[in-house]
C-alpha cells in the first residue's frame, strides 16, 4: 500500500461531492471499503484510485438503481447480470415517465377546469358551444343512478375506479368524470344512466379498448352547480335545442367541469356542464 496515495475520509467525500455518512454507509454495505483504517484513531483513509469505483457507484445511483442491486452487481461482477438490471431499470423509468405525464395532464386539466369555472356562465345559462374532440374510458353504468340519489352515483364512481385500478391507470386520471344517456332516451325526456367514464387524451387507449372518441362539434349546453337539479336542467336543455330547430346528433353527456369539494365538506360539490351534440338543418 502506497501511503502517499491515501486521503482521509473527509477529503475523499469533499473531492467526490458525497457526504462522509454516505462513504460510511457504502463501507457498511461492502460497496467501497477504506484502504486503511488507523488502528489508534479508527480514522478511515481511501486510496485515490478508489475514486473510479466511487464514480461507478454514483453513476448507478444516478440511474436510480438501489444500493442493494448495486451491491449485488459489484459482488457478482457479471456483465450479463448488469445488462439485465439495466434493462429492468429502463422499463421502470418508462413506466415512471408515463405516470408523470399522466399526472401532468391531470394537473393541466385541473388548472383549465378552475379557469373555466371562473369564466363560465352562471348556473342555468343555456348556450351553444363548439367543443374539441375528447376521448373517454368508460364502463356501462351498473345502476341507473337517476332513479335514486347521489349515493348511487357515488357507488358507480367507485365501480369505475376499481376498474381503473385493475388496468393500472393512475388514480389521478379518475377525477375528470362524465356520464351519458342514450340519445333516444334523452329525446323522450328520460334520463337513464348508460355510461360512466373519465375524460382523457389519446393515451387512454394505451390502457384499454373500452375507449370512445367524442368528435368535435357544436353542443347545446347548460351549466349548473347542484347535482340534484340535473333532471330539470336536462329538460330545459332538450327544449332549448328543439325550440331552436337543432337536430340532436348524439348521446346526452353530463360533464364534471370541476369539483369544488374544498367549499363543501359533506357532499360532492360539482360544477357541471350538461351537453348534447347538435347539427343544423340547411
Residue pairs with C-beta under 8 A, 6 or more apart in sequence:
1 35
1 36
1 47
2 47
3 36
5 47
5 48
5 49
6 35
6 36
6 45
6 46
6 47
6 48
7 15
7 45
7 46
7 47
7 48
8 43
8 44
8 45
8 46
9 20
9 23
9 24
9 34
9 43
9 44
9 45
9 46
10 20
12 23
12 46
12 50
12 51
12 54
13 19
13 20
13 22
13 23
15 51
16 51
16 54
16 55
16 58
18 54
18 58
23 32
23 44
23 46
24 44
25 67
26 32
26 54
26 57
27 33
27 34
27 44
29 67
29 71
30 71
30 75
31 57
31 67
31 70
31 71
31 74
32 46
32 50
32 53
32 54
32 57
34 44
34 45
34 46
35 45
35 46
35 47
35 50
36 44
36 45
37 43
37 44
37 45
38 45
56 74
57 70
57 74
60 69
60 70
60 73
61 67
61 70
63 86
63 89
64 89
64 92
64 93
65 85
65 89
69 85
72 81
73 81
73 82
73 85
98 203
99 170
101 203
102 169
102 170
102 172
102 173
102 203
103 170
103 172
105 173
105 200
105 201
105 203
106 170
106 172
106 173
106 175
106 176
109 176
109 199
110 175
110 258
113 176
113 257
113 258
114 258
116 257
116 258
117 257
117 258
117 260
117 271
120 223
120 257
120 271
120 273
121 127
121 223
122 223
123 223
123 224
123 225
123 226
123 229
124 222
124 223
124 224
124 233
124 236
125 222
125 223
126 220
126 221
126 222
126 236
126 237
126 240
127 220
127 221
127 222
127 223
128 218
128 219
128 220
128 221
128 246
128 278
129 218
129 219
129 221
129 275
130 216
130 217
130 218
130 219
131 216
131 217
131 218
131 219
131 275
132 216
133 213
133 214
133 215
133 216
134 199
134 200
134 213
134 214
135 199
135 200
135 201
135 202
135 204
135 205
135 211
135 212
135 213
135 214
136 178
136 195
136 197
136 198
136 199
136 200
136 204
136 211
136 212
136 214
137 164
137 169
137 197
137 198
137 200
137 204
137 207
137 208
137 210
137 211
138 160
138 180
138 195
138 196
138 197
138 198
138 210
138 211
138 212
139 159
139 160
139 163
139 195
139 196
139 197
139 210
140 194
140 195
141 156
141 179
141 193
141 194
141 195
141 196
142 156
142 159
143 152
143 155
143 156
143 193
144 192
144 193
145 152
145 153
145 155
145 156
145 193
146 191
146 192
146 193
146 230
146 231
150 227
150 228
150 267
150 268
153 179
153 227
154 268
156 179
156 193
156 196
157 177
157 196
159 196
160 174
160 177
160 196
160 197
160 198
161 171
161 174
164 171
164 173
164 174
164 198
165 171
167 207
167 208
168 207
169 207
169 208
173 198
173 200
173 204
174 198
175 198
175 259
176 198
176 199
176 200
176 256
177 196
177 197
177 198
177 199
177 255
177 256
178 196
178 197
178 198
178 199
178 253
178 254
178 255
178 256
179 193
179 194
179 195
179 196
179 197
179 253
179 254
180 194
180 195
180 196
180 197
180 251
180 252
180 253
180 254
181 190
181 191
181 192
181 193
181 194
181 234
181 251
181 252
182 192
182 194
182 251
182 252
183 248
183 250
183 251
183 252
185 191
185 192
185 194
186 234
186 238
186 248
186 251
186 252
186 276
187 238
187 248
189 235
189 238
191 230
191 231
191 234
191 252
194 251
197 212
198 204
199 255
204 211
205 211
214 253
215 277
217 249
217 277
217 278
217 279
218 277
218 278
218 279
218 280
219 275
219 276
219 277
219 278
220 237
220 240
220 241
220 244
220 246
220 275
220 276
220 278
221 237
221 273
221 274
221 275
222 233
222 234
222 236
222 237
222 240
222 273
222 274
222 275
223 257
223 271
223 272
223 273
223 274
224 230
224 233
224 271
224 272
224 274
225 269
225 270
225 271
225 272
227 268
227 270
227 272
230 254
230 272
230 274
233 274
234 252
234 254
234 274
237 252
237 274
237 275
237 276
238 248
238 276
241 248
241 276
241 278
245 280
245 281
246 278
246 279
246 280
247 278
247 279
247 280
247 281
248 276
248 277
248 278
249 276
249 277
249 278
249 279
250 276
250 277
251 276
252 274
252 275
252 276
253 274
253 275
253 276
254 272
254 273
254 274
254 275
255 272
255 273
255 274
255 275
256 270
256 271
256 272
257 270
257 271
257 272
257 273
258 270
258 271
259 268
259 269
259 270
259 271
260 269
260 270
260 271
261 268
261 269
263 269
